[in-house]
Amino acid sequence: MSRAAPHSAPQPASSQSTGPDGRAVRGARSGALRGAASGKGAARGLTLFEVLLVVALIGVMTGGVLLGSGALGGAKLRSSATLIAAGVRLGLSRANATGRPTRMVFDFEERRVILEESATRMLREKDDGESTGAGADPATEAERAAREYAEGLVKAPRAPRARFRPMKAFGFDGDDGEAGRGLESGIVLRQVQTEHDGEPRTQGRAYLYFFPGGGTERAVIQLQQGKKDDGLTVLVNGLTGATRIERGWVELEPPRTDDDLGERSE
């Protein structure tokens, strides 16, 4: 007796189909479902670590911008100080070459530095607190009025004062043809004190004189960037005319006298 073949359970319909070349191809439906699942995973939100990383990168970039602007301001300060130092050397050379005094003009309002030379000799005077030109002809109306008032107090014959004119060798660099050189943008004159000044000047004009034979005045020229309480000081040696640039504010030291040396202690 023949045994009947066991009845096989019905199998689920295969998700495979046959392609034109006879190979089995998986159902498009299951592939679409897997693709949708993977797409949902790709659209997840940022993790806390990624957010912190982005914040850190923004902080680094911001710090770089701030440091860059500070370095730019420092470069402008240094450039303006170097301009003044170069003007001092040129003024000394000019006085020696021509045998006539020259002077450097510091214009606070215009933020300019001007070199001027004289066609005549000039007497060196010690400023008594009212003098504004150390033996030179006043350049502005305020200086002229102050000079006339001071001279009116003492009636005595006086030698004619030296008259100065701008040197073409030191600038006219602007489009308007103004004399001298302008400081870098954002850089201002804080104060200027020369040997003939009793007090530092902070407005109007200040003057530094150079004489034939290499003589000049001790001076300090303070530069600052805008209203920041920091800057550079250009120091001028009265004996040699050498300049030195120092960080911060340096005041003009009083002249040394024999009394300053004192006596050797026993």
Secondary structure by P-SEA (a helix, b strand, c coil): cccccccccccccccccccccccccccaaaaaaaaaaaaaaaaccccaaaaaaaaaaaaaaaaaaaaaaaaaaaaaaaaaaaaaaaaaaaaaaaaaaacbbbbbbbbccccbbbbbbbcbbbbbbcccccccccccccccaaaaaaaaaaaaaccccccbbbbbbbbcccccccccccccccccccccccccccccccccccccbbbbbbbcccccccbbbbbbccccccbbbbbbbccccbbbbbcccccccccccccccccccc
